Amino acid sequence: MMRNPGQSLLVCLLLILLVINTGRAFFAGEEGPVFLPVEPGGTMVELGAGFSRQGIYQFIDGAPLADVILLTNYRPGDGLAGGKRFDARLEPGQRIDLEINNDIIKGLRITWMSSAKRIALGIPLHPDRMCEEDWEVLPGIGEKMARRIEESRQKYGEFGAFDRLIRVQGIGKKRLSHWNQYFF
């Protein structure tokens, strides 16, 4: 008995629909695997404590912090509403944590993602926005060198620019050239 090519096509389509539907049922009620490309001209920001969906998100360049707050179901407390911090523009690599009490934002903390995350996302590092653990992620930096860099910043002030790291004992032009890719 010969099969009709139309029947074979119909069976294949039904199998494909079954697989798609089974996948949807499997991920029902939770977020399925999502892979979204990073759009050029976006600002990658990490949303931490206080956000119902924590993680790294991309916002339009120049978006104010107030836009991020609108994504929550909370309202700013009296001390925060209309403050300058809400008008501040998001910067690539920032981490935002909220302190929530009775569905009201009582506190706001803006820090920086770890250098490992920023490197993975292609966000340039800045020597004044790194802690001792962040320095240790870079090749050729161990605990001692990371401590020296932090001590230099505490003793002489912020570096201001990548090339000023040369003031730290043990860092020369060769090391700077190896790290250049992470800072620009």
N, C-alpha and C positions, 0 to 999 in steps of 0.2 A: 504494500500500500504506500503510495507516494503522498508526501505532505505538501501542503500548499505553502509557498514562501510567506504568504501573509500570516498564516498561523504561527510560523516560527518567529516572525517579527513581533506578533502580539504576545507570545509567551515571554520573549526577551524583555519587552516593555513592562509586562506585569512583574517579572522578577526584579527589574530595576526599581519600580515603584515600591515593591515589598521591602527591598533593602533600605531605601530612603526612609520609608515609614518606620521600620524597625529602629533605625538610627535615631530618629526623632523621639520615639518612645523611650529608648534607652537613656537619652539625655533630658527627658522631661523633668521639669522642676529644678534643673540646675543648668549652669552655663556649659554648653558643649565646647569642644575645642574650637577656638577661633584664631585664625592667623590673618592679621590685617597688615598690609604694607604700611610702612612709615611714609607719610606724605612729606615732600620737601616743603619747607616754610612752616613747619609745625614746631611747637614747643613741648618737649617730653617732660612730664611732671609726675612725681610719685605721690599718690594719695594714701595716707597712712591712717593712724588712729582717728576714730570718729566718722570715718566714711564707711558706708555699708558695703561698698565694693572697692576694697583696697587693691592697689596695684599701680602700674605705670600707664599713664594715659597721654594722648597727644591732644594739645589744644592749639587753636589758631594763634599764630605769632601776635604778640601784643595784647592778648586777652588779659583782662584784669582778674585779680583774685576773687572779686565779687561774683564773676561768672561761675567760678568753681563752687562757691558757696551755694549758688542757686541750684546746683545739681543735687544738693542734699535736701532732706526734708526738714531741716532745722532752720531756725532764724537766729541772727546774731543777737547777742545780749546787748543791753544798754551801753556798756562800755566799749563795745566793738562796732556797733552799727554806725555807718557813715564815717568811720575812722579812715585815716590815711592808708592804713595797711590794706584795706579792702580795695582801694583804688590802685594799689601797686600792680605793676605788670608782671606776669609770670616770666620766669627766666628758666632756660633749659637746665635740667638737673636738680631743680628744687624738690623738696619733700615737704608736704603740708600735713600737719596733724592738728586735729580739732579736739578740744575738751568739751564734751557734751554733758549737760545736766538738765533733766526735764525737757528734752527736745529744744533746748536753747544752747547756742554756742557761747560758752563762758570763756574759752581761751583758744588761742591760735598760736601755733608754733611753726615757723618756717625754717627749715634746715636744708641740707644738701644730701642727695643720694650718695651712696658709697661710691668711691672711685671705680670699683669693679663694675657697677651698674652703668655708670656714665661711660666708661670705656666700651662696654658691650653695646651701648646705644649710639656710640659715635659722638657723644657730647664732649667737647673739649674740657679738659681739667683746668683749674686755676690754682696756683700754689697757695693762695690765701684761703681757699675753701676746702682744704684737706686737713684731716686729722692724722695722727700717727699711724693708725691702721690703714688709712687710705694710701699713704706713701709706700707701705710694704707691698702693695699690689704691683707696683712698677718693677720691672726687671732690674736686678742689681741692687735693690734696696732691701736691707734686712732691718732688724729691730734697732741696731745701733745707729745706722744712717738715718732712719726715720726719726729717732729721738734727737739726733743732732739737728735735723731740719727744724723740728718743732722748737727746740731750745733756741735756735737762731731767730726764729720768728718772735718768740717771747722776749728775747733779750734786745733785739734790734728793731722790732716792729715788722709789719707785713712786708712781703717781698714786692708786691705791686705788679710785678711782671715775671714771666717765666725765666728770662735770662739773668735775673738777679739771684737766682739760686746758687750762682757761682760763688757767692760769699760764704757758703757752707763748706767747711773743711771736708775734703774728699770728693767734692763735686767739681769737675772740670768741663771743658768744652766738649770732650768726647762723650761724657755721660749725658750732657744736655742734648747733644745731637741724637742719642739713642732714644731719649724721652720726648723729643720734639713732636713726634706723631701723636702723642696723647694730649698735648696742650694746644695744638692748632688744627 
